[in-house]
Amino acid sequence: MTDLADQPFVTARNGHWLRRLLDRLFAAHDLTPKIVCESDEHSAIADLISAGLGIGLVSASARRSNTRAPLAWIPLDAPASRRSVTLYWTPDSHLSTAARLMRTTITDWNWTASAPSSP
């Protein structure tokens, strides 16, 4: 993180998980990130980085999205950079068709291969 201390960062607003991660990683080294731009949209963050405004943390799932911004992707292998995404519902909840499809996609996903499971 000390190598990145003087770099301009494009990130999410305060309170967003991405911003909390950035602040936490820097705070662990008694540093503060130099934030030059904030956005609420993940795709906008990648676009702003691509436009040359700065560097930033972007989730691995964003790399696999349809956004093809010309970026250099460098993995951050730090235990503190991991996160869990959880889908909750109650047994008696009515789930819309979209919610049921999302649940099926998540539970059937091949997480080891980072790809859909074979039919």
C-alpha positions as CSV (number, residue, x, y, z in Angstrom):
1,M,0.0,0.0,0.0
2,T,2.9,2.3,0.6
3,D,3.7,2.1,-3.2
4,L,0.2,3.4,-3.9
5,A,0.0,6.2,-1.3
6,D,0.6,9.0,-3.8
7,Q,-1.6,7.6,-6.5
8,P,-4.9,9.2,-7.4
9,F,-7.8,6.8,-6.6
10,V,-11.3,6.6,-8.2
11,T,-13.6,4.8,-5.8
12,A,-17.1,4.6,-4.4
13,R,-18.6,7.0,-1.8
14,N,-18.2,6.7,2.0
15,G,-20.1,3.7,3.4
16,H,-19.9,1.6,0.3
17,W,-18.1,-1.8,0.7
18,L,-15.6,-0.9,-1.9
19,R,-14.7,2.4,-0.2
20,R,-14.6,0.7,3.2
21,L,-12.1,-1.9,1.8
22,L,-9.9,0.8,0.3
23,D,-9.9,2.8,3.6
24,R,-9.2,-0.3,5.7
25,L,-6.3,-1.5,3.5
26,F,-4.7,2.0,3.7
27,A,-5.4,2.4,7.5
28,A,-3.6,-0.9,8.1
29,H,-0.5,0.9,7.0
30,D,-1.3,4.2,8.7
31,L,-2.0,5.8,5.3
32,T,-4.9,7.6,3.7
33,P,-5.8,7.1,0.1
34,K,-5.7,10.1,-2.2
35,I,-9.2,10.1,-3.6
36,V,-9.8,12.2,-6.7
37,C,-13.2,11.0,-7.8
38,E,-16.2,9.1,-6.2
39,S,-19.0,7.3,-8.0
40,D,-22.0,5.2,-7.0
41,E,-21.7,3.0,-10.1
42,H,-19.2,0.2,-10.5
43,S,-19.2,0.5,-14.2
44,A,-18.6,4.3,-13.9
45,I,-15.6,3.6,-11.7
46,A,-14.0,1.4,-14.3
47,D,-14.8,3.9,-17.0
48,L,-13.3,6.8,-15.0
49,I,-10.1,4.7,-14.4
50,S,-10.0,3.9,-18.1
51,A,-10.3,7.6,-18.9
52,G,-7.1,8.2,-16.9
53,L,-8.5,9.9,-13.8
54,G,-6.7,7.5,-11.5
55,I,-6.4,3.9,-10.2
56,G,-8.9,2.0,-8.1
57,L,-10.1,-1.2,-6.6
58,V,-12.6,-3.1,-8.7
59,S,-14.2,-6.4,-7.8
60,A,-13.1,-9.5,-9.7
61,S,-16.7,-9.9,-10.8
62,A,-16.5,-6.6,-12.6
63,R,-13.6,-7.9,-14.6
64,R,-15.9,-10.7,-15.9
65,S,-18.7,-8.4,-16.8
66,N,-19.6,-7.1,-20.2
67,T,-17.7,-3.9,-19.5
68,R,-14.6,-3.9,-21.6
69,A,-12.9,-0.8,-20.5
70,P,-9.2,-0.8,-21.5
71,L,-7.7,-1.3,-18.1
72,A,-4.7,-3.1,-16.7
73,W,-6.0,-5.6,-14.2
74,I,-3.7,-6.4,-11.3
75,P,-5.0,-8.9,-8.7
76,L,-4.8,-7.9,-5.1
77,D,-4.0,-11.0,-3.1
78,A,-4.7,-9.8,0.5
79,P,-6.9,-11.7,3.0
80,A,-8.4,-8.4,4.0
81,S,-9.6,-7.8,0.4
82,R,-12.0,-10.8,0.4
83,R,-15.7,-10.4,0.8
84,S,-18.8,-12.6,1.0
85,V,-22.0,-12.0,-0.8
86,T,-25.1,-13.6,0.7
87,L,-28.6,-14.0,-0.5
88,Y,-31.2,-14.4,2.2
89,W,-34.9,-15.3,2.0
90,T,-37.4,-16.9,4.4
91,P,-39.1,-20.2,3.7
92,D,-42.5,-18.5,3.4
93,S,-41.3,-15.6,1.2
94,H,-42.8,-15.1,-2.2
95,L,-39.9,-14.9,-4.6
96,S,-40.4,-13.3,-8.0
97,T,-39.3,-15.2,-11.1
98,A,-36.2,-13.1,-11.3
99,A,-35.3,-13.8,-7.6
100,R,-35.8,-17.5,-8.1
101,L,-33.6,-17.5,-11.2
102,M,-30.9,-15.6,-9.3
103,R,-31.1,-18.1,-6.4
104,T,-30.8,-21.0,-8.8
105,T,-27.9,-19.4,-10.7
106,I,-26.0,-18.7,-7.4
107,T,-26.6,-22.1,-5.9
108,D,-25.7,-24.0,-9.2
109,W,-22.6,-21.9,-10.0
110,N,-19.3,-23.7,-10.1
111,W,-17.4,-21.4,-7.7
112,T,-14.1,-23.2,-8.1
113,A,-14.0,-22.7,-11.9
114,S,-15.7,-19.2,-11.7
115,A,-18.1,-20.4,-14.3
116,P,-21.6,-21.8,-14.7
117,S,-22.0,-25.4,-13.8
118,S,-22.3,-27.8,-16.7
119,P,-25.9,-29.0,-17.4
